[in-house]
Amino acid sequence: MLVYRTFSDLRKYLDQKDLFGKTIGFVPTMGALHKGHMSLVQKSNQLCDISVTSIFVNPAQFNKVEDLKKYPRNEEVDIQMLEVNQCDVVFIPEVDEVYPEGLVSPKVDLKGIDLRMEGKHRPGHFDGVVQVVGRFFDQIRPQKAFFGEKDFQQVSVIEQMERVLNYKVEIVRCAIVREDSGLAMSSRNKRLSDVGLTQAVLISEQLQWVKNNFNFSNGNEIQRALEKAFKTDAAMELEYFEIVDEVNLQPLKSTNNKARAFMAVELEGIRLIDNIALY
Ligand code: AMP
């Protein structure tokens, strides 16, 4: 597996004559890799000739300095894992490489899909996501890019960005990979204690309960029951719980809408998110 740290070195490799006409699959990550990330790499390997994974903890998408500082990093282990999973290229740039002085990033009208949930609770988060993914798309010019539905709202934002800026990159959505316990895999889980890991299972259990009990007319009841379940759980604090139309991430209007439940909680000072389709 090749390791590059600058766009120019990566471009030199991708511009080789031998690679002409090959499909490039791109998997953006922030590292501290796990099986969820590897499912994206495997999908890219299936659908593309060359898989490029980036590892970049993007400061622009963190609205809390502490959260950025504490984000788990483990480059050596990440490289090994990517190698075992037959990724072709890993790109690990420094912040100055991604954001050189004077860089101007386009502003994108996100049509309101950025306003609720993650957008509301992490001001500026999606601007940072759009900025970094746009920069990578510009430089790497992949045919396909792979994103996990673990960050469902993020994929919707990226699809909208792709439409507006017309990158001609196919956005491939990948299903959430979970632990046997049901807990959605996340780099942030690495910061949880053993007790925390057990407590965090409540998130997916509650989402499953919502899936089993939701119908179009009982949304308010479900909301109250869920808030109560988290109030009685001393360890976890519910940041938000919302059921929205998964197409536009706005409140449900009719039974024809594809409903999806989203939540964010804080446990041991760590923010965890998850979501589930309700159809
Ligand atoms: P991150 O490193 O957390 O920024 O994630 C990089 C990519 O991996 C994003 O597209 C995530 O949605 C995806 N991802 C993270 N965790 C999972 C998971 N448990 N299942 C599927 N995709 C995931």
Boltz pocket constraint, residues with backbone or C-beta under 6 A from the ligand:
constraints:
  - pocket:
      binder: B
      contacts: [[A, 28], [A, 29], [A, 30], [A, 31], [A, 36], [A, 37], [A, 39], [A, 40], [A, 146], [A, 147], [A, 148], [A, 149], [A, 150], [A, 151], [A, 174], [A, 175], [A, 176], [A, 177], [A, 178], [A, 184], [A, 185], [A, 186], [A, 187]]
      max_distance: 6.0
